[in-house]
Amino acid sequence: MSAIDTSRSKRDRSELRLGPIALTTPVAAGLLVFFAAPFITFVVYSFLTAGFFSVSGPFTLDAYRDAISTPINGTLAMNSLRTGLIAATVTVLVGLPIAYWLRYLAGAMQLPVLFVITASMFASYLVRIYAWRTLLGENGVINATLDRIGLIDQPLGFLLFSRFAVTVAAVHLFMPFVILTLYAGLRPLQPSFLEAAQDLGANGPLRWLRVILPLMAAPIATSFLFVFVLASSDWVTSAFLGGTSGQLLGARIATTFREAGNYPQGAALSLLTMLAFALCFVLVTVGLRLSRLNKIHWMS
């Protein structure tokens, strides 16, 4: 081998070694700046002593004790849990049939409907929330319509400034993401699979139980967790639509930071919420793996 070939070979090997580093450095820097640094700051703040919009030593566990022992935090955590579970369940139950229709039955309507769903995601978050205030208010469209047709004598007060309003708005806000996620999950499932199951004697419910749901377990779990985390931690929707009974823990965290100026307790509440979400993720992941193992055992 000539000296030129040897030099070229060394240069190629050097470029191969530097290639992955050059590709991963921007990603690693972004994660460090936008995720790791704020997370570490929150961890440190949660163990410091609170001042008014300030922190100082010594290190203490008071923020975690207050976060766990304060009754309002437990009430808001339960509100967040219920709202997240209901919103996630409804979006998956409604979004899955819509995604199925788009994948197998929509025909020429598939692209226009997908365009409408995608376009709805670009509407302003606050505009959609204010739209629900207009619809659900005592003088809103729903109450006015029900009164006009004689179904009610006085406005339905529970429609607005309640957990119901927050849940309805969360379902509307996150439904497009769920439909698109489930539709993407159904794309690899060719119609021939369903036709083969039908030829083998599987009726509609059995095809859903034995073919569609097992293959869609991961996208369904992803959609459920996505909506659960965002709906249960949202504070903007609860601030505009929740009133006193529909407030979520996210609103409490925002108030602790912005109005009370208690950075350690806000950081402690944030970290406890993140730990709860991480536990949910672990439970769902373990459940998916166990179901996959049971399916393999059943097939063998």
N, C-alpha and C positions, 0 to 999 in steps of 0.2 A: 504493500500500500504506500502510495506516495505521501510526501509531507503535506501536500495540499489536501488530499483526501482525509488524512488524519486530523488536520486542523478543522476541516469542514465537519467531520464526525463529532469532534469535541464541541464545536459551536452548536450543532443540532441537539446534542445531549443537554447542553447548558440551557438552550431555549426551552426544551421539554421540561426541565426542572423549574424554570422561572415562569412558565406558562400558567400553571395552576395558581401560583402565588399572585401573579398579576391579576388573575380573574377573581380570586377570592378576597383580595385586599379591600376593594371598595365595599363589598358586602360586609366584611368583618368590621370595617370602620363605621359603616352606617349602623350596624347593630350595636356597636360600642357606644356611639354618640346618642342614638335615639332610643335605645332600650336598656343596655347595661348601666349606663351612667345614671339615668333617672331612677332605675330600680335600686341601685346601690344607695343613691341619695335618700330614697324613701326608707330603706332599711335603717340607715343611720339615723334619720330624723325620728323614726318611730321609737328609738331608745333614748332620745334626748329629753331634757326637761323643757316644758312648754313655757313660752312667754307670749306676749301679745304681738302676733305676727313676727315672732322670733323664736329661736331655740338656743339652748345653752346646756352646759354640763350641770350635774353629772349624768351618766347613763342610768336609766331607770326603766322599770317595766310598768310605770304608772299608766302610760297611754294604752297599753294592752288591757290592763285591769279595768280602766274606765270604759274602754270599747266593749268589753265583754259584759261588764256588770250594769251598764246603763240600760234601763228597760226599753227606752225608745229605739235603741239600736236593734234589739231583738225583734221588736214589732216590725220595724222597717225591713229587717232581713227576711222575716216571714212573708211580708208583702212582696218583696223582690222574688222570693222563691216561687210563690203562687203565680205571680204575673209571668215570670219567665217560663214556668212549666206549661201554663195554659197557652201562652202565645206560641211557644215552640210546638206544642202538640197540635194546635189548630192549623198553623202554617204547614206542617208536614202532612196532616190529614187532607187539607184542601189542595196543597201544592202537588202532591203525588198524582192524583187523578188528572189534574191539568197537564202535568208533564207527560203522563201516559198518553193523553189525548193528542198533545202536540207531536209526540214521537211517532205514533202509529195511526192516528185517525184524522189528523187535521188536514192532510192533503195539501191543496193549494193555499189553505189558510195558515199554514205553518209559519212562513216567513213574515207575513203581516202581523200575526199575533206576537211572534218573538220580537218584532220591531217595537210594537206597542209596549210590551213588558220591559224591554231594555230602555226605551225612551222614558218610561215612568220613573226609572231610577235616577234620572238627571233632574227631576223636579226638586225644588228647594225643600230641605228637611222641615224648616220652619213654616213654609207655605202649606205643606201637607198637614202639619199639626194645627195651624190656624183654620184650615178647612174643616177639620174634625170639630173644632170649637164651634164653627158655624153650623155644622150639621147636628151636633148633640146638645146645643144650648137650649135653655127653656123657651127661647123665641126662635130656635133654629128650625131647619128644614123638616127634621123628623117629627118634632112635636107639633109644628104647624100643620103638617100633613095629617097626622093622626087626629088632631083636633078638628080639621076640616071635614074628615070623613066620619066623625062622630065616635071614634073608638076611645077617646079620653075626654074627661071634663076639665082637667088641669094638667099642666106640663109634667112630664116625667123627670123628676129631679135627679134620679140616679144615673142618667145618661152622661152627665158631664160632672167634672171634678170628683171622680171616683176611680177605683181600680178598674172598673169596667171600661171607662174611657181610655185609660192608659193601655189596657190590653188590646182593645180594638185598634187603637192607633199603631201599636207595636206590630200587630198582625199585618196591617196595611203597609207599614214601612218596610218590613222584611220579607214580605211575600214574594216580590220579584227575585230576590237573591235565592230563595228556596226553590222556586220553580226552575230557574236556570241551572242550579246545582243538580237537581233531580233529573232534569232533562239531559244534562251532560252525562249523568250516570246511566241513563237508559240508552244512550247512543250506541254503545257496544253490543247491546242486547238486540240481536237481529230478529226480525219478525219470524224467521224460520224456526227459531227456538220455540216460540209460542205455538206455531203451527205444528211442530213435532209433538209438543205436549198435548195439544188438542187431538192429534191423531192417535196418541196413546191412551186417550180416554179421559183426559183432565178437563173438567169444565172450567168456567170462568173463575170462581173462587179458588179452585184447586190450583189453577195456573198462577194466581197471585200468591198463594201460600207456598207452593213448591218451587216456583221458577223465579218470579219477579222479586218477591221480598227477600229471599236469601241472597240473590245477586245484587240487590240494592241496599243491603244492610249498611255498608260503609257510607254511601252518599246520604242515606236517611239519617244515620247517626251524626254525620258532619253537619247537615242542615239543622238538626235538632239542637246540637251544641251551639252552633252559630247564633241561632235565634235566642236560645236560652241565656247565653252570656250577655248578648247585647241588650235584650229586653229587660233582664233583671238588673243590669247595671246602669241603664239609661237614667239620666236625671233631667234632661231637657223636656222630655215628654211628660214626666210626672210633675215637673214644675208648672207646665202650662195647662195640663189636663187633670192632674191628680187631686187637686184640692187638699183637704186634710186626711182623707181616708185612702188616697191613692198614691201617697208619697213612697218612694223607693229609697233603698240605702244609698244609691248614687247621689240623690239630692242631699242626704245627710252629710256625705263626704264633701260635696261641693260647698255646703254651708259652713262646715267646720273649717275648711281652708279659707274661703273668701270673706265670711262675715265674722266668725269667732276668732280667726287668726290662730287656731290651735293646730300648728303643723304636725306635732307628734301624734296627736289623736287621729287627724286626718290620714296620716301615713299609715298608722296602725290599722285603721278601718280598711284602707285600700289593700294592704297586704293580706289581711284576714279574708277579704273578698277574693283576692287572687288565689289564695290557698284553697278556698272552697271551690272555685272554678277548676283548679288543677285536680282536686279530688274527683270532681264530676268527670273530668276528662279521663282520669285513670279508671274509674268505674266503667265508663262506656267502652274504653279500649279493652279492658279485661272481659267485659260481656261479649264483645265482638269476637275475641279470640276463642272464648269458651264455646260460643255458638258455632264457630268454624270447625273447632275440634269435634264437637258433637255431630256436625254434619258429615265430617270425614268418617267418624266411627260408624254412623248410621249407614253410609254408603258402602263401607267395607263389610 
